[in-house]
């Protein structure tokens, strides 16, 4: 899964797997200790699953379990209480490791001890449930650079009996939270709609129904100094039903030449066109 503003192939082997709730849904993350393909080398041994969360402006760590090769382990946000930790962060991340010697408190996230696959990425099943409904995606997350940015066109606004939300998930190596703003536009009219404060190392949730976007409108979201993973999340409370969608960065549609230079030009063009 690629993410806007920053390509995950530049990751320096730091793969993490996100765990978070969206509204009253119950978030879960199923981590798999087996390769998604059979042509790239992988570490075919038991791995230790570690959890990292923010507290007192530091990354805190806790070992959860060991996972044998070929097995999976599911972690749910609501079950973190059993570990007797006061985890009040709304974004928790998981990582597979070899060792048992991770500091309990850290100023930076630890690098991975494994070379993970790239085609496709080594991913977990990240999902959300509400009653008998469930939605999920195959994903991973790696720390974004502080100088990253976001540009996404959002076609996932649903029209009938659906609450629509834009979800922006950021992870950075530093535990120090900083803020930025997401700007919302209608690009065909170059019309500014709103700006919303967002935070690093955080799951940011923006309600969209109040803007009353029509089915023919394509809202555009820009964050000029923070990158992250953008999702469209929908919930029908009468069913109940859940939907979760994402789009891909401009570079993923480039076949020839320097894909990152193409992405830079696309983003620079839109950043110049859409201003308030």
N, C-alpha and C positions, 0 to 999 in steps of 0.2 A: 504494500500500500504506500503510495507516494503522497507527500504532503506539500502544501503550497508554501512557496518562498524558500524552501530548503530541501535539497535532495538527500534522502536517507542513506544513499551510498557513500556519503562523506562522513560516516559515523564513527570512525576510529574504533570499531568493535565495542560499542557500549550498549548493545541492545537491551532494552527494558520492555516490560509489558505493563500496560496501564490498567488500573482498577479504580473505578469511580461510579458514583450514582448520578443519574439525571432525574431531577425532581424527586418524586416518591418512588421511582423504580428502584429495584434492587440490583446493583451492579455485581458482576462476577467476571472472573478471568480464569480460564482453563489453560494451564501451561503444559506444553507437550515436550517430552524429552525424546524426540525422534526427528530425524531430518525430513523436510518436505520433499526431498528428491533423492535419487540414488546415484547421482553423478558428481556431487561435490563431497569432499571429505568432511566428516563430522566426528565429534568426540562421542563414541558409542559406549559411554560408561554412566554410572549413577552420578547425578548432579544434585547439588544442594540448592534449594529454593529460598531466596532471601527477599525480605520485604523492606522497603525504604519509605519513610514518610517525614514530613516537616514537623519540627517542634522547636520552639525557642530559637528560630533562625538558624537551625542546623539540620542536616540530614540525619535521621535516626535509623538504625538498622535492627532487624530481628530475623533470625533464622526460623523458617516455617517447617520445613520437612526435607527429606531426601526423596528423589524421584528416580527409580530405576530406568535404565534405557528401555524405550518402548512403551513406557507408561505416561499417564497424564495426571495432573492434580488440579482440582478446582478450588479457587479461593473466592469467597463472597464477602462483600463489604460488611454486611450485617453480622458476619461471624468473626470479625476481627476482635470483638470484645472478649472472646474467650482467652486471648493472649494476655489479658490484664494490662494492656497498654491503653493509655488515653489518646487514641488516635482521632484527632479532630480535623485533620487535613481532608479536603474533599478530593484529593488526588493522591493515590498510593501507587507505587510502582514495584514491580517484581523483577528479579533477575536470577538466572541460573549461574551457579558458581561451583568452583572446585573446593574452596577452603572453608574453614570454620573461624577464621581469624580476621573478621572485619570489625573495625572500631565501632563502638555503640553510637558515637556521635562523630559527624564528619563535616568538613567545610566544603567538600566537593564529592560528587557522586563517583563511585569506583568504576574503573574500566572493566570491560568483560575479560574473562580469562579464556574465552573460546573464540575460534574463528567460525562465525555463523555462515550459513548459506546465503547466497545473493540472488539465486534464480530458481524459485522465488525466495524472498526473505524468510528467515526462521520466525514464525509468528505464533501467537497464542490466540485462543478464541475469547474475544472480549464481548460481553453482552450485558443485557438488561432485561429484567422480568417484572411483570406487573400482573398479579392474579395468575391466570392461565396463559397469558401472552408472553412472548419472548422474542427478542431480536438480537442479533449478534453480527460481528464481522471478524475476519482474520487480520490481526494487526500487531504491530510493535511500535514502540516510541523510542526515539533517541534524543538526547538534549539538543535543543536548537541554539544557534549562536545568538548572542544578545543583539547583534546588528541585523538579524533577519527581519523579514517583512511578510505581509500577507496580501494576496489578491485572489479573490474567488468570486465567481458568478454563481448565484445560488438558485437553481431551477426547481427546488424541492418544496416550494410552498404549496400545500394541499388546501383545497377549497371548501370541503363539506364536512362539518362536524369534527374538524381536526384542530387541535392546538399545535401551532407550529413554533419551533424553537431553532435558533442558530447556536450550536455548541462549539466553543473554541477552547481546545486543550493545549496548554503550553507546558513544556518541561525544559528547564535549563540546568546546567551543571551546578551553578551556585544556588545555595538555599535561600539567599536573600531575595525576597519578593519585591518586584518592581511593578509599576503600573504603566499602561499605555491606553490608547483609545482606538476602538474600531469605528470607522466611518461607514455609513450606509448611504448608497446612492441608487438612483435609477439612471443607468448609463445612457440610454437612448435620448433622454432629456437633459443629461448632465445635471440632474437635480439632486441636491443634498437632502437627505431624509433625517438623519440623526447621527449622534456620536455617543458611544457607550464606553465607559471605563472598563478595562480588563486587566487581569493580573497574571504574572508569571507563576509557574509551578502551581497551576490552578485550573479547575474546570469552570469555564465562564459560560453561563447560560443566558441567552438573550431571547425574550419573547417577541415573536414577529406579528402576531394577529392584530395588535393595535395599529399597525401600519396599513392594514387592509390592502395588501398587494393583490392585484387582479391576476387571473391566470395568464394574461399576456405580458405581464411585467417580469423582468429579470433583475431582482435586486443584486447589487454588487457590494461586497464587503472589503474594506481596505484597512490594514493596520501597517503604519509606515515604519515602526521600529520594534515590532515583535512578530515572531513567526509561531506557527502552531498548526494543529490538525483541526480542520473545519468539518463539522457534521451538520446535516439537516435532520432534526428529530421531530417526529410527529406522534401525537397521542390522541386516541379516541377513547374517552372515558366511559362512554355508554356501552362499548362492545365487551371489554376494553381491547384495543388494538394498538400496537406500537410499530413505528417504522424508523429506520436509521439509514441514512444515505451519505455518500461523500462524492466529491469530484476529484479530478487529478490536476496537477500543476501544468502550466503551459509547456514546460520542457518535455513532458511525457508524450506530447503530440508531434515532436520534432523527429524527423527521420534522418536528416543529413546535416552535416556541419556541427557547430558547437551548440548543443542544446541549451547550455546555461547562458550563453550569450543571447540566444533567441529569447529565453525567458526574461533575461534582464531588460531587453528592449521592449518586450510586451508590457512588463510591469512599469517601466519608466514612462512609457507612452500613456498608460491609463492613470498613473499617479499624477501626471501633468494635466490630463484632461479633467480629472475629477478632484475638485478642490472646493472648500466652502469658505 
